[in-house]
Amino acid sequence: MTTTDPEIRARNTAALRRALAAVGDVSAQLAEYTDDAVLEFPYAAPPVRVEGRARISAYLTAALAVFEMRLTVTRVHECADPDVLIAEYTSEGRVTTTGKPYANTYISVVAFHGGLIAHQREFYNPSAAAEALAP
């Protein structure tokens, strides 16, 4: 049985929404990623590229100990390739080390393999993060 492009897109969109909704629960979030997934943050200082589920787990565990947040998907854009989506979302939360509120907007380009996230490149406003981290 052949899976159609709309079915692939729907499956991938659901996986992405589950991953973003699970932020704060690293195990649940990583259940939506391939073992060899790549996570990139080009606007981080310095830019970050994390490869493999184990390294992504360590990275997210450390980051989410500082940034407590909830993500809300505002829009998902389909691409010509049904295994690629572009997502827009926002965050709302706080920085644990400063107690300051943290809010940001994001765009991610996400590639999937077999219904799991294989590559995610996330763009966000680094100034908002820096301000929330400043004492």
VMD Tcl script that builds the backbone (N, CA, C; Angstrom):
set m [mol new atoms 405]
animate dup $m
set s [atomselect $m all]
$s set {name element resname resid chain x y z} {
  {N N MET 1 A 0.836 -1.180 0.000}
  {CA C MET 1 A 0.000 0.000 0.000}
  {C C MET 1 A 0.886 1.250 0.000}
  {N N THR 2 A 0.632 2.139 -0.897}
  {CA C THR 2 A 1.418 3.362 -1.042}
  {C C THR 2 A 0.838 4.463 -0.160}
  {N N THR 3 A 1.720 5.155 0.543}
  {CA C THR 3 A 1.306 6.290 1.358}
  {C C THR 3 A 1.314 7.528 0.481}
  {N N THR 4 A 0.241 8.308 0.527}
  {CA C THR 4 A 0.128 9.495 -0.302}
  {C C THR 4 A 0.836 10.677 0.347}
  {N N ASP 5 A 1.167 11.680 -0.457}
  {CA C ASP 5 A 1.809 12.884 0.084}
  {C C ASP 5 A 0.990 13.525 1.208}
  {N N PRO 6 A -0.331 13.676 1.050}
  {CA C PRO 6 A -1.096 14.259 2.173}
  {C C PRO 6 A -1.011 13.427 3.451}
  {N N GLU 7 A -0.971 12.106 3.337}
  {CA C GLU 7 A -0.840 11.249 4.517}
  {C C GLU 7 A 0.532 11.422 5.165}
  {N N ILE 8 A 1.575 11.522 4.348}
  {CA C ILE 8 A 2.933 11.737 4.860}
  {C C ILE 8 A 3.012 13.074 5.584}
  {N N ARG 9 A 2.461 14.118 4.959}
  {CA C ARG 9 A 2.486 15.451 5.573}
  {C C ARG 9 A 1.734 15.454 6.909}
  {N N ALA 10 A 0.571 14.809 6.938}
  {CA C ALA 10 A -0.224 14.763 8.169}
  {C C ALA 10 A 0.525 14.014 9.265}
  {N N ARG 11 A 1.149 12.904 8.925}
  {CA C ARG 11 A 1.925 12.122 9.895}
  {C C ARG 11 A 3.088 12.952 10.435}
  {N N ASN 12 A 3.802 13.647 9.532}
  {CA C ASN 12 A 4.944 14.454 9.947}
  {C C ASN 12 A 4.513 15.654 10.788}
  {N N THR 13 A 3.435 16.299 10.395}
  {CA C THR 13 A 2.921 17.435 11.167}
  {C C THR 13 A 2.549 16.990 12.575}
  {N N ALA 14 A 1.919 15.833 12.699}
  {CA C ALA 14 A 1.543 15.320 14.022}
  {C C ALA 14 A 2.782 15.038 14.867}
  {N N ALA 15 A 3.830 14.458 14.269}
  {CA C ALA 15 A 5.072 14.185 15.007}
  {C C ALA 15 A 5.717 15.484 15.475}
  {N N LEU 16 A 5.749 16.479 14.602}
  {CA C LEU 16 A 6.328 17.774 14.966}
  {C C LEU 16 A 5.544 18.416 16.106}
  {N N ARG 17 A 4.232 18.409 16.015}
  {CA C ARG 17 A 3.402 19.003 17.069}
  {C C ARG 17 A 3.610 18.273 18.400}
  {N N ARG 18 A 3.727 16.943 18.352}
  {CA C ARG 18 A 3.973 16.190 19.590}
  {C C ARG 18 A 5.335 16.550 20.180}
  {N N ALA 19 A 6.355 16.659 19.332}
  {CA C ALA 19 A 7.704 16.997 19.811}
  {C C ALA 19 A 7.718 18.371 20.458}
  {N N LEU 20 A 7.101 19.346 19.826}
  {CA C LEU 20 A 7.111 20.704 20.378}
  {C C LEU 20 A 6.249 20.803 21.630}
  {N N ALA 21 A 5.151 20.073 21.676}
  {CA C ALA 21 A 4.295 20.081 22.871}
  {C C ALA 21 A 5.000 19.428 24.051}
  {N N ALA 22 A 5.939 18.535 23.781}
  {CA C ALA 22 A 6.638 17.804 24.839}
  {C C ALA 22 A 7.848 18.545 25.396}
  {N N VAL 23 A 8.156 19.733 24.898}
  {CA C VAL 23 A 9.327 20.463 25.388}
  {C C VAL 23 A 9.234 20.573 26.908}
  {N N GLY 24 A 10.315 20.183 27.566}
  {CA C GLY 24 A 10.343 20.104 29.023}
  {C C GLY 24 A 10.385 18.652 29.480}
  {N N ASP 25 A 9.920 17.751 28.627}
  {CA C ASP 25 A 9.991 16.308 28.872}
  {C C ASP 25 A 10.861 15.733 27.757}
  {N N VAL 26 A 12.161 15.720 27.993}
  {CA C VAL 26 A 13.122 15.370 26.942}
  {C C VAL 26 A 12.857 13.985 26.363}
  {N N SER 27 A 12.533 13.020 27.178}
  {CA C SER 27 A 12.270 11.659 26.679}
  {C C SER 27 A 11.088 11.644 25.722}
  {N N ALA 28 A 10.009 12.317 26.096}
  {CA C ALA 28 A 8.827 12.371 25.225}
  {C C ALA 28 A 9.143 13.125 23.940}
  {N N GLN 29 A 9.911 14.198 24.049}
  {CA C GLN 29 A 10.272 14.967 22.863}
  {C C GLN 29 A 11.118 14.111 21.926}
  {N N LEU 30 A 12.116 13.430 22.470}
  {CA C LEU 30 A 13.024 12.645 21.632}
  {C C LEU 30 A 12.393 11.382 21.061}
  {N N ALA 31 A 11.245 10.985 21.566}
  {CA C ALA 31 A 10.524 9.849 20.982}
  {C C ALA 31 A 10.097 10.160 19.550}
  {N N GLU 32 A 10.106 11.445 19.194}
  {CA C GLU 32 A 9.699 11.882 17.848}
  {C C GLU 32 A 10.898 12.097 16.922}
  {N N TYR 33 A 12.111 11.735 17.367}
  {CA C TYR 33 A 13.333 11.946 16.589}
  {C C TYR 33 A 13.964 10.613 16.200}
  {N N THR 34 A 14.649 10.591 15.066}
  {CA C THR 34 A 15.415 9.415 14.675}
  {C C THR 34 A 16.642 9.301 15.571}
  {N N ASP 35 A 17.241 8.115 15.630}
  {CA C ASP 35 A 18.443 7.911 16.451}
  {C C ASP 35 A 19.606 8.789 15.992}
  {N N ASP 36 A 19.683 9.062 14.688}
  {CA C ASP 36 A 20.788 9.855 14.137}
  {C C ASP 36 A 20.369 11.285 13.796}
  {N N ALA 37 A 19.341 11.776 14.453}
  {CA C ALA 37 A 18.826 13.120 14.180}
  {C C ALA 37 A 19.904 14.180 14.372}
  {N N VAL 38 A 19.693 15.308 13.704}
  {CA C VAL 38 A 20.571 16.475 13.822}
  {C C VAL 38 A 19.699 17.660 14.232}
  {N N LEU 39 A 20.160 18.398 15.217}
  {CA C LEU 39 A 19.476 19.596 15.705}
  {C C LEU 39 A 20.451 20.759 15.559}
  {N N GLU 40 A 20.010 21.803 14.873}
  {CA C GLU 40 A 20.883 22.962 14.639}
  {C C GLU 40 A 20.233 24.251 15.138}
  {N N PHE 41 A 21.057 25.112 15.709}
  {CA C PHE 41 A 20.650 26.439 16.155}
  {C C PHE 41 A 21.622 27.447 15.545}
  {N N PRO 42 A 21.414 27.870 14.304}
  {CA C PRO 42 A 22.367 28.755 13.629}
  {C C PRO 42 A 22.520 30.131 14.286}
  {N N TYR 43 A 21.504 30.590 15.033}
  {CA C TYR 43 A 21.580 31.914 15.647}
  {C C TYR 43 A 22.119 31.875 17.069}
  {N N ALA 44 A 22.423 30.711 17.593}
  {CA C ALA 44 A 23.053 30.621 18.918}
  {C C ALA 44 A 24.458 31.209 18.814}
  {N N ALA 45 A 24.995 31.650 19.936}
  {CA C ALA 45 A 26.341 32.217 19.937}
  {C C ALA 45 A 27.253 31.352 20.787}
  {N N PRO 46 A 28.126 30.572 20.215}
  {CA C PRO 46 A 28.308 30.343 18.779}
  {C C PRO 46 A 27.230 29.390 18.249}
  {N N PRO 47 A 27.077 29.308 16.911}
  {CA C PRO 47 A 26.087 28.385 16.336}
  {C C PRO 47 A 26.301 26.961 16.859}
  {N N VAL 48 A 25.205 26.255 17.016}
  {CA C VAL 48 A 25.242 24.914 17.598}
  {C C VAL 48 A 24.712 23.894 16.594}
  {N N ARG 49 A 25.403 22.767 16.507}
  {CA C ARG 49 A 24.938 21.610 15.731}
  {C C ARG 49 A 25.135 20.393 16.630}
  {N N VAL 50 A 24.047 19.684 16.918}
  {CA C VAL 50 A 24.083 18.533 17.807}
  {C C VAL 50 A 23.614 17.321 17.004}
  {N N GLU 51 A 24.434 16.263 17.015}
  {CA C GLU 51 A 24.137 15.082 16.209}
  {C C GLU 51 A 23.909 13.861 17.085}
  {N N GLY 52 A 22.839 13.143 16.807}
  {CA C GLY 52 A 22.537 11.901 17.506}
  {C C GLY 52 A 21.633 12.119 18.699}
  {N N ARG 53 A 20.737 11.176 18.905}
  {CA C ARG 53 A 19.734 11.292 19.965}
  {C C ARG 53 A 20.365 11.452 21.348}
  {N N ALA 54 A 21.443 10.736 21.655}
  {CA C ALA 54 A 22.072 10.833 22.986}
  {C C ALA 54 A 22.622 12.242 23.216}
  {N N ARG 55 A 23.297 12.786 22.225}
  {CA C ARG 55 A 23.848 14.150 22.383}
  {C C ARG 55 A 22.737 15.190 22.426}
  {N N ILE 56 A 21.700 14.989 21.623}
  {CA C ILE 56 A 20.559 15.909 21.655}
  {C C ILE 56 A 19.912 15.864 23.034}
  {N N SER 57 A 19.783 14.676 23.609}
  {CA C SER 57 A 19.200 14.536 24.941}
  {C C SER 57 A 20.004 15.330 25.968}
  {N N ALA 58 A 21.320 15.187 25.944}
  {CA C ALA 58 A 22.175 15.917 26.888}
  {C C ALA 58 A 22.052 17.425 26.677}
  {N N TYR 59 A 22.045 17.851 25.421}
  {CA C TYR 59 A 21.941 19.280 25.112}
  {C C TYR 59 A 20.607 19.842 25.613}
  {N N LEU 60 A 19.514 19.159 25.276}
  {CA C LEU 60 A 18.194 19.654 25.675}
  {C C LEU 60 A 18.010 19.618 27.183}
  {N N THR 61 A 18.513 18.600 27.838}
  {CA C THR 61 A 18.399 18.512 29.296}
  {C C THR 61 A 19.064 19.720 29.944}
  {N N ALA 62 A 20.256 20.085 29.485}
  {CA C ALA 62 A 20.960 21.247 30.033}
  {C C ALA 62 A 20.219 22.548 29.706}
  {N N ALA 63 A 19.790 22.695 28.462}
  {CA C ALA 63 A 19.112 23.930 28.047}
  {C C ALA 63 A 17.785 24.112 28.777}
  {N N LEU 64 A 17.040 23.019 28.929}
  {CA C LEU 64 A 15.721 23.124 29.547}
  {C C LEU 64 A 15.780 23.192 31.068}
  {N N ALA 65 A 16.976 23.029 31.636}
  {CA C ALA 65 A 17.150 23.304 33.059}
  {C C ALA 65 A 17.216 24.814 33.286}
  {N N VAL 66 A 17.565 25.555 32.244}
  {CA C VAL 66 A 17.663 27.015 32.316}
  {C C VAL 66 A 16.403 27.673 31.756}
  {N N PHE 67 A 15.918 27.184 30.621}
  {CA C PHE 67 A 14.739 27.754 29.969}
  {C C PHE 67 A 13.535 26.849 30.211}
  {N N GLU 68 A 12.632 27.279 31.087}
  {CA C GLU 68 A 11.364 26.575 31.271}
  {C C GLU 68 A 10.370 27.257 30.349}
  {N N MET 69 A 9.766 26.485 29.448}
  {CA C MET 69 A 8.868 27.136 28.501}
  {C C MET 69 A 7.844 26.181 27.933}
  {N N ARG 70 A 6.838 26.790 27.377}
  {CA C ARG 70 A 5.805 26.094 26.629}
  {C C ARG 70 A 5.847 26.656 25.214}
  {N N LEU 71 A 5.792 25.781 24.222}
  {CA C LEU 71 A 5.805 26.202 22.829}
  {C C LEU 71 A 4.399 26.088 22.246}
  {N N THR 72 A 4.044 27.059 21.420}
  {CA C THR 72 A 2.752 27.058 20.744}
  {C C THR 72 A 2.987 27.183 19.251}
  {N N VAL 73 A 2.545 26.194 18.501}
  {CA C VAL 73 A 2.674 26.230 17.036}
  {C C VAL 73 A 1.640 27.199 16.496}
  {N N THR 74 A 2.118 28.157 15.690}
  {CA C THR 74 A 1.207 29.135 15.108}
  {C C THR 74 A 0.914 28.868 13.636}
  {N N ARG 75 A 1.835 28.166 12.966}
  {CA C ARG 75 A 1.611 27.865 11.546}
  {C C ARG 75 A 2.587 26.790 11.089}
  {N N VAL 76 A 2.112 25.910 10.228}
  {CA C VAL 76 A 2.953 24.904 9.600}
  {C C VAL 76 A 2.820 25.073 8.092}
  {N N HIS 77 A 3.961 25.193 7.424}
  {CA C HIS 77 A 3.988 25.365 5.966}
  {C C HIS 77 A 4.443 24.060 5.329}
  {N N GLU 78 A 3.681 23.592 4.374}
  {CA C GLU 78 A 4.069 22.401 3.634}
  {C C GLU 78 A 5.062 22.780 2.544}
  {N N CYS 79 A 5.956 21.872 2.241}
  {CA C CYS 79 A 6.949 22.078 1.189}
  {C C CYS 79 A 6.671 21.117 0.029}
  {N N ALA 80 A 7.364 21.312 -1.068}
  {CA C ALA 80 A 7.193 20.419 -2.219}
  {C C ALA 80 A 7.507 18.982 -1.829}
  {N N ASP 81 A 8.540 18.791 -1.021}
  {CA C ASP 81 A 8.896 17.474 -0.506}
  {C C ASP 81 A 8.001 17.196 0.711}
  {N N PRO 82 A 7.192 16.141 0.693}
  {CA C PRO 82 A 6.289 15.888 1.822}
  {C C PRO 82 A 7.017 15.556 3.125}
  {N N ASP 83 A 8.317 15.256 3.043}
  {CA C ASP 83 A 9.097 14.967 4.243}
  {C C ASP 83 A 9.844 16.181 4.767}
  {N N VAL 84 A 9.418 17.385 4.357}
  {CA C VAL 84 A 9.982 18.632 4.868}
  {C C VAL 84 A 8.825 19.566 5.222}
  {N N LEU 85 A 8.903 20.153 6.399}
  {CA C LEU 85 A 7.928 21.141 6.849}
  {C C LEU 85 A 8.667 22.354 7.398}
  {N N ILE 86 A 8.017 23.500 7.320}
  {CA C ILE 86 A 8.513 24.702 7.984}
  {C C ILE 86 A 7.468 25.071 9.030}
  {N N ALA 87 A 7.912 25.215 10.265}
  {CA C ALA 87 A 6.990 25.510 11.362}
  {C C ALA 87 A 7.313 26.866 11.971}
  {N N GLU 88 A 6.264 27.598 12.310}
  {CA C GLU 88 A 6.388 28.830 13.066}
  {C C GLU 88 A 5.780 28.564 14.436}
  {N N TYR 89 A 6.459 29.024 15.502}
  {CA C TYR 89 A 5.924 28.828 16.836}
  {C C TYR 89 A 6.467 29.891 17.777}
  {N N THR 90 A 5.846 29.969 18.934}
  {CA C THR 90 A 6.246 30.939 19.951}
  {C C THR 90 A 6.525 30.194 21.250}
  {N N SER 91 A 7.291 30.855 22.126}
  {CA C SER 91 A 7.518 30.299 23.457}
  {C C SER 91 A 7.067 31.299 24.497}
  {N N GLU 92 A 6.705 30.734 25.635}
  {CA C GLU 92 A 6.365 31.536 26.798}
  {C C GLU 92 A 6.866 30.775 28.008}
  {N N GLY 93 A 7.611 31.457 28.867}
  {CA C GLY 93 A 8.142 30.781 30.042}
  {C C GLY 93 A 9.020 31.702 30.855}
  {N N ARG 94 A 10.073 31.106 31.438}
  {CA C ARG 94 A 10.983 31.902 32.262}
  {C C ARG 94 A 12.364 31.255 32.249}
  {N N VAL 95 A 13.343 32.057 32.647}
  {CA C VAL 95 A 14.712 31.577 32.794}
  {C C VAL 95 A 14.914 31.279 34.271}
  {N N THR 96 A 15.299 30.058 34.583}
  {CA C THR 96 A 15.409 29.636 35.984}
  {C C THR 96 A 16.539 30.338 36.727}
  {N N THR 97 A 17.602 30.706 36.018}
  {CA C THR 97 A 18.761 31.315 36.684}
  {C C THR 97 A 18.558 32.781 37.025}
  {N N THR 98 A 17.659 33.461 36.294}
  {CA C THR 98 A 17.424 34.886 36.546}
  {C C THR 98 A 16.017 35.159 37.063}
  {N N GLY 99 A 15.105 34.220 36.848}
  {CA C GLY 99 A 13.708 34.434 37.215}
  {C C GLY 99 A 12.963 35.310 36.230}
  {N N LYS 100 A 13.647 35.755 35.179}
  {CA C LYS 100 A 13.022 36.639 34.198}
  {C C LYS 100 A 12.095 35.863 33.271}
  {N N PRO 101 A 11.044 36.556 32.797}
  {CA C PRO 101 A 10.182 35.917 31.800}
  {C C PRO 101 A 10.954 35.728 30.496}
  {N N TYR 102 A 10.568 34.725 29.753}
  {CA C TYR 102 A 11.200 34.457 28.461}
  {C C TYR 102 A 10.115 34.192 27.435}
  {N N ALA 103 A 10.178 34.927 26.359}
  {CA C ALA 103 A 9.263 34.722 25.235}
  {C C ALA 103 A 10.067 34.925 23.964}
  {N N ASN 104 A 9.765 34.125 22.955}
  {CA C ASN 104 A 10.485 34.235 21.701}
  {C C ASN 104 A 9.596 33.733 20.576}
  {N N THR 105 A 10.037 34.001 19.350}
  {CA C THR 105 A 9.378 33.464 18.163}
  {C C THR 105 A 10.409 32.642 17.408}
  {N N TYR 106 A 9.946 31.597 16.741}
  {CA C TYR 106 A 10.832 30.640 16.096}
  {C C TYR 106 A 10.310 30.277 14.717}
  {N N ILE 107 A 11.240 29.905 13.871}
  {CA C ILE 107 A 10.944 29.233 12.610}
  {C C ILE 107 A 11.893 28.050 12.541}
  {N N SER 108 A 11.344 26.883 12.248}
  {CA C SER 108 A 12.170 25.686 12.093}
  {C C SER 108 A 11.922 25.059 10.735}
  {N N VAL 109 A 13.003 24.641 10.122}
  {CA C VAL 109 A 12.931 23.828 8.919}
  {C C VAL 109 A 13.191 22.404 9.394}
  {N N VAL 110 A 12.223 21.527 9.165}
  {CA C VAL 110 A 12.263 20.190 9.745}
  {C C VAL 110 A 12.146 19.133 8.653}
  {N N ALA 111 A 13.096 18.202 8.636}
  {CA C ALA 111 A 13.078 17.083 7.695}
  {C C ALA 111 A 12.771 15.808 8.463}
  {N N PHE 112 A 12.012 14.934 7.841}
  {CA C PHE 112 A 11.544 13.701 8.475}
  {C C PHE 112 A 12.043 12.485 7.710}
  {N N HIS 113 A 12.176 11.397 8.447}
  {CA C HIS 113 A 12.469 10.101 7.846}
  {C C HIS 113 A 11.597 9.077 8.565}
  {N N GLY 114 A 10.727 8.427 7.823}
  {CA C GLY 114 A 9.856 7.420 8.419}
  {C C GLY 114 A 8.924 7.963 9.478}
  {N N GLY 115 A 8.510 9.199 9.356}
  {CA C GLY 115 A 7.581 9.792 10.318}
  {C C GLY 115 A 8.233 10.350 11.572}
  {N N LEU 116 A 9.565 10.336 11.615}
  {CA C LEU 116 A 10.297 10.906 12.747}
  {C C LEU 116 A 11.158 12.066 12.280}
  {N N ILE 117 A 11.451 12.974 13.184}
  {CA C ILE 117 A 12.288 14.130 12.856}
  {C C ILE 117 A 13.725 13.657 12.685}
  {N N ALA 118 A 14.286 13.937 11.514}
  {CA C ALA 118 A 15.665 13.546 11.210}
  {C C ALA 118 A 16.608 14.747 11.264}
  {N N HIS 119 A 16.073 15.927 11.020}
  {CA C HIS 119 A 16.901 17.138 11.018}
  {C C HIS 119 A 16.000 18.329 11.334}
  {N N GLN 120 A 16.423 19.141 12.290}
  {CA C GLN 120 A 15.673 20.343 12.650}
  {C C GLN 120 A 16.642 21.505 12.761}
  {N N ARG 121 A 16.387 22.530 11.967}
  {CA C ARG 121 A 17.191 23.753 12.017}
  {C C ARG 121 A 16.269 24.854 12.538}
  {N N GLU 122 A 16.572 25.327 13.769}
  {CA C GLU 122 A 15.695 26.273 14.451}
  {C C GLU 122 A 16.302 27.674 14.470}
  {N N PHE 123 A 15.521 28.639 14.016}
  {CA C PHE 123 A 15.927 30.049 14.002}
  {C C PHE 123 A 15.064 30.794 15.019}
  {N N TYR 124 A 15.703 31.614 15.843}
  {CA C TYR 124 A 15.005 32.380 16.873}
  {C C TYR 124 A 15.736 33.694 17.082}
  {N N ASN 125 A 15.132 34.585 17.853}
  {CA C ASN 125 A 15.728 35.879 18.153}
  {C C ASN 125 A 16.718 35.717 19.312}
  {N N PRO 126 A 18.016 35.763 19.042}
  {CA C PRO 126 A 18.985 35.576 20.123}
  {C C PRO 126 A 18.973 36.719 21.139}
  {N N SER 127 A 18.520 37.885 20.742}
  {CA C SER 127 A 18.468 39.031 21.674}
  {C C SER 127 A 17.483 38.760 22.807}
  {N N ALA 128 A 16.359 38.150 22.497}
  {CA C ALA 128 A 15.368 37.840 23.535}
  {C C ALA 128 A 15.948 36.858 24.549}
  {N N ALA 129 A 16.679 35.872 24.065}
  {CA C ALA 129 A 17.303 34.894 24.968}
  {C C ALA 129 A 18.372 35.565 25.811}
  {N N ALA 130 A 19.218 36.394 25.197}
  {CA C ALA 130 A 20.291 37.073 25.926}
  {C C ALA 130 A 19.731 37.995 26.996}
  {N N GLU 131 A 18.662 38.708 26.683}
  {CA C GLU 131 A 18.059 39.607 27.659}
  {C C GLU 131 A 17.501 38.840 28.856}
  {N N ALA 132 A 16.861 37.719 28.594}
  {CA C ALA 132 A 16.290 36.921 29.687}
  {C C ALA 132 A 17.383 36.281 30.540}
  {N N LEU 133 A 18.544 36.016 29.954}
  {CA C LEU 133 A 19.657 35.401 30.680}
  {C C LEU 133 A 20.491 36.410 31.475}
  {N N ALA 134 A 20.405 37.682 31.103}
  {CA C ALA 134 A 21.227 38.716 31.766}
  {C C ALA 134 A 20.767 38.939 33.194}
  {N N PRO 135 A 21.730 39.047 34.121}
  {CA C PRO 135 A 21.354 39.278 35.543}
  {C C PRO 135 A 20.685 40.635 35.753}
}
mol reanalyze $m
mol bondsrecalc $m
mol representation Tube
mol addrep $m
